[in-house]
Amino acid sequence: MPDLVPLTDFYCPICAKSVADPLVCGDCHALICRQCGTVLEQIDELGIG
């Protein structure tokens, strides 16, 4: 069985890097950077990925 690859990568604007393993907020279901706690953005929406 092949490894599953995430369909969309996420980007942290504070850390300025791609985040492959984000945290999920239990209240609002936002994806959060594990390093700094910032809400992540989808790379495909930024035009840099």
Backbone hydrogen bonds, N-H to C=O, Kabsch-Sander energy under -0.5 kcal/mol:
donor,donor_aa,acceptor,acceptor_aa,energy
10,F,19,V,-1.1
11,Y,41,E,-3.3
12,C,17,K,-2.6
16,A,12,C,-1.6
17,K,12,C,-1.0
19,V,10,F,-3.6
20,A,18,S,-0.5
23,L,32,I,-2.9
25,C,30,A,-2.8
29,H,25,C,-1.3
32,I,23,L,-3.0
33,C,38,T,-2.6
37,G,33,C,-1.4
40,L,31,L,-2.6
41,E,11,Y,-2.4
43,I,9,D,-2.1
45,E,42,Q,-1.0
46,L,42,Q,-0.5
46,L,43,I,-1.5
47,G,43,I,-0.9
48,I,43,I,-0.8
49,G,43,I,-0.7
